[in-house]
Amino acid sequence: MDWEKVSLIMMAAGDSTRFCKDLSCKKQWLRIDEEPLWLVATRKILHYAFHQVFITASPADYAYMCSMCPKHIEAKSRFSIPCNIVQGGNTRTQSLRNALQCVDTPFVLVSDVARWNTLEGLLDMMENEINQDSTIDCVVPFLRVADTTFYQGDYLKREDIKLIQTPQLSKVSILREALKDENKDFSDESSAIHALGGKVAFVEGSPLMNKITFGSDLSFHIAKLAPPSSKTFVGQGIDVHMFEDSKPMWLGGIKIESPFGFKAHSDGDVVLHALCDAILGAIGGGDIGQWFPDTDMAYK
């Protein structure tokens, strides 16, 4: 199989609801050295020269991811691959539908940025499955179950159970057909293709590819991820406002006695606003106007 006939979609548009119960940061924005996890995971999976790369982003994250994402990402094979951010939807399936609209290759590899540690040999096994049987519509990695399993009053045969992982390699035409009904939602590509009656093949996955789902999962992953950067990041901020009669004057969070204040949708505190812009700049987080727009009456 020619990997240049494969597009890569990285799913990063989720709200990290389960992860945020333990930590306040969305998992895709965890910093590994200088880069967020969504970019680290994308670089990690580029063992081959894919035709193109698409990374889904939530509407809230879209502008920031666009500003941080390189237009081309260098693969380990030293090929430069075009990379684009695609705005996702309310569910994983909706986000995938949005990304698939941009794909113009016969195959697509879909993975989750939370499953950041994709092993190189895995893609070789997936390629072999497709090469040996052209009727296969989707190839997925899985884990075997070692423990006794119990479900709704019955013990199950653990030999028959597979825990499905990503990345998953699919035929684009079949996957689009499987996702055509917008009233249906699926947890992954293989379940959608299976529901359509497509042929799914399985290859051995690895516990090293387990997802970061809960805050407690970091204890397993932290030793394998690079430490936070020791570099100092610098941001700059500036804010300018006109004066307005009979408005309170706030500077640095302190109310100053004055017959005029700053004309602004908010308090107009140029000191704190400039400081916020400097902090946001240092973390690659846009500017204060993006976080607290003057078109929102909540910040009046």
QUIMO-V299490 format. One record per backbone hydrogen bond with DSSP energy under -0.5 kcal/mol. NH is the residue of the N-H (numbers start at 0). CO is the residue of the C=O. If there is no record, write none. Layout:
NH_CO ; NH_CO
This chain:
2_0 ; 4_1 ; 5_2 ; 6_106 ; 7_51 ; 8_108 ; 9_53 ; 10_8 ; 10_110 ; 11_9 ; 19_15 ; 20_16 ; 20_17 ; 21_18 ; 22_18 ; 28_25 ; 29_26 ; 31_29 ; 31_34 ; 32_30 ; 33_31 ; 34_31 ; 36_29 ; 37_27 ; 38_35 ; 39_35 ; 40_36 ; 41_37 ; 42_38 ; 43_39 ; 44_40 ; 45_41 ; 45_42 ; 46_44 ; 49_47 ; 50_2 ; 50_5 ; 51_5 ; 52_81 ; 53_7 ; 54_83 ; 55_9 ; 56_85 ; 57_11 ; 60_57 ; 61_57 ; 64_60 ; 65_61 ; 66_62 ; 67_63 ; 68_64 ; 72_80 ; 74_78 ; 75_45 ; 77_74 ; 80_72 ; 80_78 ; 82_70 ; 83_52 ; 85_54 ; 87_56 ; 88_90 ; 94_90 ; 95_91 ; 96_92 ; 97_93 ; 98_94 ; 99_95 ; 100_96 ; 101_98 ; 102_99 ; 106_4 ; 107_169 ; 108_6 ; 109_107 ; 109_167 ; 110_8 ; 112_10 ; 114_111 ; 115_113 ; 117_115 ; 121_118 ; 122_118 ; 122_119 ; 123_119 ; 124_120 ; 125_121 ; 126_122 ; 127_123 ; 128_124 ; 129_125 ; 130_126 ; 131_127 ; 132_128 ; 135_132 ; 136_198 ; 137_198 ; 138_168 ; 139_200 ; 140_166 ; 141_202 ; 142_162 ; 144_157 ; 144_160 ; 145_143 ; 148_155 ; 150_153 ; 153_150 ; 155_148 ; 157_155 ; 159_156 ; 160_157 ; 162_142 ; 163_161 ; 164_140 ; 166_109 ; 167_109 ; 168_138 ; 169_107 ; 169_167 ; 170_136 ; 171_105 ; 174_170 ; 175_171 ; 176_172 ; 177_173 ; 178_174 ; 179_176 ; 181_179 ; 183_180 ; 191_187 ; 192_188 ; 193_189 ; 194_190 ; 195_191 ; 196_192 ; 196_193 ; 197_192 ; 199_197 ; 200_137 ; 202_139 ; 204_141 ; 208_205 ; 209_206 ; 211_113 ; 212_210 ; 216_213 ; 217_214 ; 218_215 ; 219_216 ; 220_216 ; 221_217 ; 223_220 ; 224_220 ; 228_32 ; 232_230 ; 243_260 ; 245_258 ; 246_243 ; 248_255 ; 249_247 ; 250_253 ; 253_250 ; 255_248 ; 260_243 ; 261_247 ; 262_241 ; 263_261 ; 269_267 ; 272_268 ; 273_269 ; 274_270 ; 275_271 ; 276_272 ; 277_273 ; 278_274 ; 279_275 ; 280_276 ; 281_277 ; 282_278 ; 283_280 ; 284_279 ; 289_286 ; 290_286 ; 291_287 ; 295_292 ; 296_294 ; 298_295 ; 299_296
